[in-house]
Structure formats: C-alpha cells, structure tokens
Amino acid sequence: MIEGIFVDGLIFSIMVIGILISFRVLDFADLTCDGSLATGAAVATMHIISGGSIFFALILAFLAGTVAGFVTATIHNKFKIPGLLAGILTMTMLYSINLRILGNKANVPLLRIETFYTIIPEKLSSLPSSVAVLIGTLLVVLIVKTLVDVFFRTDLGLAVGALGGNEQMVISQGMNPDYLKLLGIGVSNGLIALSGGLLAQYQGFADANLGQGMVVQGLAAIMIGEFLFSSNRISLITLRAVLGAIIYKTLMFFGRKYGYLINITPNDFKLLTGILVITSLWIAKSRTTASNRVAKKNAILRTQKGEQSND
C-alpha cells in the first residue's frame, strides 16, 4: 500500500516539475497540461501496442508533449494571444488529436502487454514486485530531476529562468524572449507528457480524459512543497516539487480511504483541491506581506539610528 502511494506520487512529481517550470520559472499560466498529459499517455501506449521499445515510447511521449508546448508558445508569440488562452486552445485541440492517436477510442488498455511496470519486477526478481516497481520509478524520477537541475545551471537554462523574473533584462542581454519561452514551455509539456507515458503503463491504460484537472492538482502539490522549506537553488526547488507531489497523493489516498468518516467522497476532491490552492496562495501572500512589513520596519530603524549617530 505504502509503495503504491509513493509510486503514484513519484510519477505525478514529473508532471509537477513540468508545471513548476511554466507557472513558477516562466511565470506563464499554461493550461496545455490537461491535454499534453493525455497525449504522452496515448503516444506511449500506441507505440508499445505496436511492438515498439518501452524506452523509446517514453522518449516519443516527451517529444509529443514538447511539440504541444511549442504550439502553445507559437500561438502566444506569433498571434499575441495571452498565454492562458493559448494554453486553453491547445488543450482543446489536443483532445481531438489524442482520440486520433488512440484510434478514435476514448480508452485503450495495455492488458497482457509488456510495459515498464511488468519488466522491472522481472529484472529485480529478488525483491517484492511492489518494491521493485518503487525502485524503478524512483530511478526514472531521479534521472529526470538531475537532467532538469543540470539544464537550469547552463547559460541557456539560466536565461530561461531569468525570463520569468525580468523579461526586459533578457532582452537587454541580446536574447530573444520568444525563443526562450518556446523552449521553456516545450520542456515543461515534454515532462508532463513523459509523466503521462509512465502513468498509462502504471495504470494499464491510456484515456483521452486522463489529464482533466491536472493543472490544479499540480499547483496544489507545488504549494505543499513550498511550505516545506524555502530555497532559490534549482535542485532544492525541484526536490520540493517531488516531495509536494508525494504528500499530495498521500493526502488524496487517505481522503479516499477514510474520508467517509467525515462524510467526504471522491466527488469532493476537486473542490477540496481548489480550496487547498486558494488557501495556500492566501497564506503565501500573507507571508510575503508580513516579510515586507518587517523589512520596511527594519530599514526605518536603521535609518533612524544612522541619523542619531550623525547628530
């Protein structure tokens, strides 16, 4: 049971890192996630069913999500459409595309087909299957997290990170913000689609509605992670995202299992997730306001002390 919660949370954490890049790093309200997650699941599933490599299926899922992100960024850059609306447009179009990928079926199973989650227990046969699956998923997440951390330490990654904080500074350095935004949104949705490819193999099916409401869930996980500790280091920021995803999935599990005790049903989870995000945003804003007030007060005290010493 515990292993299953961690596996679910780790798969979810890859998507959360993708959402983190768009919402936190780029400051871009991207709703493409709800479509690109299902795109990754659909592409990976159909490639595996056709007899393709499981490893290559995940690469294809990442590339498909990257293309979806490129479409959103291009709509935003070329047609000057707000990012939020650009993401909604891409997400809407992806639903039809995902159905096409799945052979005009809303749901395609992976029953009796070799997947990542059937191979891992065979490779680690000395371990219980649940533990083997957990170790395999953890390795994938560590590889993804390491690659993201390394990317954001490069000059190009630093430029993408600077874009969300100060676009004018990026322009003054002679860089094209449109290309950086294209890259950032592409990588973001690539990771989200990669998560979808893993999730489809773990659940044993791909569904055209798989990504519904995932943006809000991802934001909730990000908020939970940000309450754990503060840091500006990319390695710790992505670690917060992973831990926040695991905690969120743990809360959802116990909500499903014991929610009936306080009359909470699975139908209430989206409402509770929305309330959690709103509450987290309010607390974060209150913390920022209080911090600014203290900093202002300290600055006034230092000024007064300086004036007294001059007298």
N, C-alpha and C positions, 0 to 999 in steps of 0.2 A: 504493500500500500504506500509506504513512505517513498520507496524507489519510484513508483509511478508518479507521485506528486512532483518529485524532483525532475524526472524526465520531461513531464509536461511543462514544467516551469523553465527548464533549460531550452527546450525547443522554442517556447514562447519568447525567451530572452533574446534570441537572434532577431526576431521581429521588433522587439522593444528597442534594441540598439539602432535598427533602421529608422524607427520613428524618432528616436533621440537625435539622429543626425539632421532630420528635416526640421523638427519642431524646436530643438534646443540649439543646435550648432548653426543651422542656416536661418533660423527664425522664419521658417516657411511653413504656413499652415497647409499641409499636404494631405488630402483625403484619398489619394490614389491607393493607399494601403489596403482598403477594403476590397479592391479589385486585384491588386498585384499579388496578394497572399494566395488567392484562389488560382491566379494564373500560374504561379510557381507550382502549386499542387497539381494542377491539370497537366502542365508540361511534363513534370517528373513522372506522373502516373502513366501517361500515354507512352512515354519513352520506355518505361520499364515493361509495360504490357507488350510493346512491340519487340521485346527481347534485347533492349539496349542495356548498356552498363549503368549500374546504380550510381556510381561515382559521376559519370557523365550526365546522368539525369539531374543531379543536383547542380552541376555547372550550367546546364541548359535552363534550369529553373532560375538561377541567379541572372543569367543573361536576359531571359524573358522579362524579369522584373526590372532590370536595368533599362530595357527598351521602353517599358511602360513609364518609367521615371523620366526618360528622355522626352517622351511625348508630352507629359505634363509640363516639363520645363520649357519645351519649344512653344507650346501654346501660350505659356506665360510670357516668354521672352519676345516672340515674334509678333503676337497679336495683342500684346499689352493687356492681357486678361488677368485679373487678380489671381494670385496663387490658389486661394481657396476654391474659386470657381473652376480654375484649370484642373485641379485635382478631382473635383466632382464630375467634370466632363469626361476625363479619362476613366475614372471609376465606372461611370455609366456605360461607356463604350466597351470596357473590359468584360462586362457581364456577358454581352453577346459573343465576344471573342472567346471567352472561356467555354461557353456552350459549344462553339465550333470546335475548339481543341478537344473537348470531351466527346466529340462525335454526335453533337446535338442531344446529349443526355445530361440531365442535371446532376447525376451521380454515377461514378464509375468505381467499382470495387477493385481491390487488389488481393482478392482471395486466392489462396493456393499459388501465389506468385512470389518468387524470391525478392525480398526487399532488404534494405539496410538493417531492419529490425528482426529479420529472420537469419541473416548471415552472422551478425555479431554474437548471438548465443552459441552458434556453431563454432566460431573462431575461439571463443572463450568458454569452451565446454566444461572447463574445470570449475567455473563459477556458476552460481544460480542464474537462470536466464534474466531475472529482473535486475540483478546486479550488473550482469554483462551489458544489458541494454543501457543502464545508467552510465557505465564507464564509457561506452561507445559514444553516447550523446554528449557527455562531458568533454571528451576529446574534440569532437566537432566544434563545440562552443568555444573551447579554449583556442583552437586554431583560428576561428572567425574573429574572436576578440583580439587575439595577438595581431592579426593582419590589419584590423581596424586601427588599433593603437599605433602600429608602425606607420600606417598611411598618414595619420594625423600628426606624425612627427616629421614628415617630409616637408619640403618647401611648398609643394602643391597642396598638401593636406592643411598646412598652417594657413595658406591663403584661403582655402575653403572655410576654415574655422573663423578667419577674420572677417569674411564676407557677412556673416550673420550679425557681428558686433558693430562693424563700421564699414559700410559699403564704399563710402567716399574715400576712405584710406586705401582700400584695394584699388580703386580707380586711379588714385594719385600715384600708386606704385606701378602704373602702366599695365595692369591686368584687366582682362575683360570679365566683368562680373557675370555676364550671361553664360560664358563657358564654364565658369566655376559653379554656377548654380545648376547647370546641366549635369556636370559631373557629380555634385553632391546629391541631387535628387535621384540621379541614376543609381548611385551606390546605395542610397537609402532604400529604394524599392527593390534593388537586387537582393539585399539582405532579407527584406520582408518576404520576397518570393522564395528565397532559399529556405526560410523557416516554413513556408507553405509546403515545399517539396518534402521536407522532413516530416511535417505533421501528417501529410497524406499517407506516408509509409507507416507511421506510428499508429494512426487510426485505422488503416487498412482501406481507405477510400479517398477519392477526391470529389469535392462537391462545389458546384458553381456559386453557392452561397457561403462558402467556408469563411470568407473574410468579413462577414457582416458584423459591424460594431467593433471591429478590432482596434480602430484608432482610439476610441475612448478607453478600451481596456489597456492599450499600450501606454496611454497618458497616465492612467491610474498607477501602473507599475512604475513609471518614471517618477511620479510624485512620491510614491512609497520609498523608492530608493534614495531620493534626495533628502528624506527625513533621517536616513541612517547616519550620514556624515557629510561634511562639506569639503569640497576639493575642486581645484581647477586643473588638475592633472588628468589627461585623457584616459590613462589606464584605470584610474580610480572612478572616473565618471562612467566608463563602460562597466566596471565592476558593480557600481551602484545599480545600473540598469539590469544586470543579471540577477543580483540579489532581490531587487524590487519585483522582478518577474516571478521569481520563485515564491516570494512572500505572497504576492497577489494570487497566484494559483493555489497556494496553501489555504488562504482565506476563502477562496471560492469552493475548495473541496470541503472544508469544514462547514461552510454555509449550506452546501447541498446535503451533507450528511446529518447535520444537527440543526439545520435551520427550522425544521418543523417544530422544535421546542418553543420557538418564539414566533411561530406562525409565518415564517419566511419560506417561500417556494422558489424554485428556479426561475419562475416568471418575474420575480422581483430583482434579479441580479443586475439587470441593465440599469434599473432605477437606482439601486444602491451604488453601482459603479459610477454613475453620473454624479450622485451626491458626494461620493468619495473624492472625485476630481475637483468639484466645486469647493469642498471643504479644504482640500489640500492647497488649492490656489489662494483661498482666503487666508489661510494660516501663513503661507509663504509671503503673501503681500503684507500681512501684519508684521511678520518678522523683519522684512525689508524696511518698512516704515519706522519700526522701533529702532532698528540699527542706524538708520539715517538720523533719527532724532538724537540718539546718543552721540553719534559722531559730530553732529552740529553743536550739541551742548559742550562737548569736549573742546571743539575748536574755539567756541566763545570764551571758555575758561582759560585756554592757552593765550588767547588774545588779551584778555584782561590782565593776566599775570605778566605778560610782556609789557603792557602799558604801565603797570605798577612798578615794575623793575626800572623802567626808563625814567619814571618820576623820582 
